[in-house]
Amino acid sequence: MFSAHPPATRRCGVPLTLVALSSAPARPPKRERPVGRTGSPSVRERDRYPGMEARKVTAKQLEGGAPLLQNAFYSLRLHKAYQVILFTRTSHPFQAAAEIDLCTSELSKALPRAARNGVRVVLDMRQGPIRVHPALDPAFERFRKETQAGFARTAVVVTTPLGRVRADRLANADGSPMRIVGSMEEAVDFINGG
């Protein structure tokens, strides 16, 4: 018997849902909070679940990490399991603004700002040269902004009073927590939330 109603609807206007039975196994249900291989939450997970914290790191653990970038002026190492970047300045001085701008560009490519969300950074400036030519200040300002922008917490490690004064002058403009410290232990304490 044929009906005057279209085949996909019943008389009351509610669409019919056709269910195909198959022998394929059902998908397992999604887990509420997926965990990565290391057991630490990803940046995206911490954004979705605000109570999740990054794993704590020790000063000894900062000695390792995967190299992201190394040149004559600094090295950049990633500690993925702890969501920490270690930026270590070498004693090699910048001679021209072009060198600083090249380093700024390399840093930006190696660690894009979008990848910094939820990541903490330790800027180890203890080996950095003390004397800097004033003509390089504008290029240094761009470099400093790039080394600090977008991170969840920034610890700057310096050893001299002059280094502390310079670091104070460079206070983080984006408003994220920043502290100037005198040792790696103090830096680790700060980035761990202390």
PyMOL commands that set and color helices and strands:
alter all, ss='L'
color gray80, all
select helices_A, chain A and resi 43-48+61-63+80-82+97-110+113-116+134-148+161-169+184-191
alter helices_A, ss='H'
color red, helices_A
select strands_A, chain A and resi 66-70+74-79+84-89+120-124+153-157+178-181
alter strands_A, ss='S'
color yellow, strands_A
deselect
rebuild
show_as cartoon
